[in-house]
Amino acid sequence: MIDFHCHLDLFPDPAEASKRCDLLGVYVLSVTTTPSAWPGTLQIAEGHKRIRTALGLHPQVAHLRMKELSLFEQYLPDTRYVGEIGLDGKSDNGAFWREQVKVFTQTLRLCERAGGRYLSVHSRGAVDEVVECLQTYGKSSFPILHWFTGDERQARSAINAGCWFSVNAAMTSSEKGRRLIACLPRDRVLTETDAPFAKSSGRKLVPWEMSRTRDELAQIWNISREECSRTLLMNLRNLATHEFSRS
């Protein structure tokens, strides 16, 4: 099982959640929302070989945490994973759009200077702008668009830009989400939860119940659960073989 976008540090009991993921063999990308949260979140993963911790600066707090870009630069050499970063075009974030763009482009530039990183990218309401920034400033990095909510044209644009996608059960619960997933290349898809925030059918998504998302994905792809599991694991292994220009 794979959860490629999860906020382990925001669970009521992060240590217990991490232990449960490890016991059940879940591969987890534990993302952060601020650079100052990264050291503590990294400690949560200690002793858990399937958990990787990403260094992030979330677009919804970018205007409040711009001063933490120096921390981002300081910690970046210690991880190959960056997230959650990106842009949010939701109306109530519009007043801080300039700050979002500045922070996102600067994080991409820093990753580029470091030789590239795996990126878990937020693109809600801002897919075109995110893709443009990735093409301009993120050519050495490996972007995975988390919880993609764009349209099919934007999906094609992101695919052409080399993006991957992490999908969750909240996406599979709507017809639009299922259509979008169906048009994504199967060899560029991973599963996620965005826990502890996302829900599906009124239930919170958690990484140790990833089989729910796997089963829905198998239905969309019209393949067996076993073949779906093999495809997702192969995708993760292929991702892990990617080499950046320097560490």
N, C-alpha and C positions, 0 to 999 in steps of 0.2 A: 504494500500500500504506500501511496505517495501523497504527501501534503506539501505542495511547493509554495504555499503562502499562508503562514499561520503566525499569529501574535502570541506566542507562548508566554511572553512576559506580562501579558494583560489578563491571563487566566486568574481566577481567585487563588489557586494554588499552583503556581508555575512548576515547582519541583515535582509535584505529584503528576501533573499533566505530562511532563517530560518523561518521567519514569514509566508511565502507562504507554506512551508512544514507543519507548524502547522495548518494553516487554512484548508488545504486539508486533514489533518489526516494522514500524511506520517510518519511512524516510521523510524528514521534515526540514523545510526551510523556515527557520524562525526569524521573522522580519522585525525590524524596529522602526519606530516613528521619529526618533531623535538620536543624534550621535551620542548625547550624554547617557542615553539608555543602553548603549551597546555593551559596555564592559559588564554591567550587571546581567544582561541577557546572555552574554557569552558564558558566564558562570553557570547559568541554568543548564547549559548543554554539556557541561563537564561530565565525562564518563559515559556519555551517550553517543556511540559511534555513528548513528544514523541521523543525527541532528546537526545541521549547519546553521550558523548565525549570520544574518545579513545586516550590514550597516546602512541605516536609512535616515531620511529627512522628509517626512510626509508632506505633500503639498498643502494639506489643510492647516498645518502649523508652520509652514515655511516663513510666513511674515513675522512670526513670534520667535523663531529660532535661527534667523539668518546668521547671528553671531556664532552659531555652532558649526558653521562651515569650516572653521579652523580645526575643530575637533574631528570633523569628517576627514579632513586631509591628514590629520595626525594618525587616525585609526586605520585608514584605508590600506596601508601596506600589510596589515595583519589579517585581511580577509579577501577571499576571491568573490564574495557575494555581497551585493548592494541592493537594498530595498527596505522599506518601501520608499520609492522616489517617484516623481512624475508630475503631472498637472491635473487639476480638477476644475472643470468648466461649469460646475453647478453654480446657479445664480448667486447663492449666498457667499460664495468664495470669490466673486467677481471683483470686489473692491481691492483684493490683494493679488490680482492677476500678475502685475508687473513683478512683484516679489516672488511669486511662484516660478515664473519663467527664469528669473535671475538665479534662483537657487537650483532649479533643475539643470539649466545649462552649465552652471558651475560644477555641479556634481558630475555631470557627464564629461566635462573638460578634465576634471581631476582623475576620473577613471581612465580617460584616454591617455593622459600623461603617464599613468601607472601601467599602461600596456593593455587595458581592457579588463572588464569584470562581468560576471553574470549579474544581470539587472532584473529585479522584480518591479515592474512598472505599473503605476496607477495612471489610467487614461480616461476616466469617466468624464464624458462631455467635452473631451479635448483630444480625441484620437488624431485628428489631422495635425494638430500642433505638436503632439508627442512624437509622431512619426517624423515630422520635419526636423525636430530637435535631434532625434536619434540619427537621422541621416547626415546631419551637419556636424554634430559633436560626439556621436557615439559609435563611430565606425569600427573601432577595435573591440567594442563590448558585445555582449550576447544578451539581447533584450527578450524578456518573457513578459508579455502583457497579462497582468493579473485581472481576473473577473472582467473580461472584455465586454463592453456594452455598446459598441459601435454598430454600424449597419454593415451590410454585405460589401458595399463599395469600400468602406474603410477597412474591412477585414482584408480585402484583396490588396489594398495599399500597404497595410502592415505586413502581409505575407511577402510582397515584393521587396519590402525593406529588410527582410530577413528575420522578422519577429517570430517568436514562439508564443504559445498561449497556455495559461493555467486556468482550468475551468472548474466550477463547483456545482453542487446540487441546486443552488438557487438559480443558476442559469438553465439547468435542465428542466426546471419546473414551469417555464414559459415557452410558448410556441416560438417566439422570437429568438430566445436563447438556444433552443434546439436547432432552429434553422441556421443560426450562426455557427454553432458547433459543427454541424454537418458540412459546412463549406470550408472548414479549417483542414489543413493537411494533417493526416493522422500521425505522421512522424514528427510533428511539432507541437503535440498536445501533452500536457501534464495535468494532474488533478490537484486541487487545493480546497481549503475550507474558508479562508479568511476568518477563522475562529479567533476569538470568541464572539464575533459580531454577526456573522451571516446566519440566516435561517432558511430552512426549506420546509414547506408544509407545517409551519408553526414550530418546528423543532430546531434548536441550535445545532449547527454543524460542528463536529468535533473530529480531530484527526484519526482517532481510533475507530471511527465508523465510516472510513473512506469507501468501503464496499458499496455503500448506497450510491455514491457518485459513479463508481466503476460500473455498477449494474445499469444505471441510466445511460452512461456513455456506450455501453455494449449494445443497448437497444437502438440508440441513434445510429450507430455504425453497422447495425444488423450483423453482429458477430457474437460469439459465445463470451461468457464472462471470463473464461480461461484465456481465450485469445486476446481479449481486451487487457487483461492483467499483463500478459506477455508483451503486448505492444507498448504499454505505458512503462514497463520496466526497461524495455529496450531503448525507449526514448530517453529515459533518465541516464542510462549507461552511455548512450551516444552523447548526451549533453556533457557528461563528466569527462569525456575524452577530448573535449575542446581545449586547445592550448592557446593561451594569450602570449603576446610578444615578449613579455617579461613579467615576473611575479613581484 
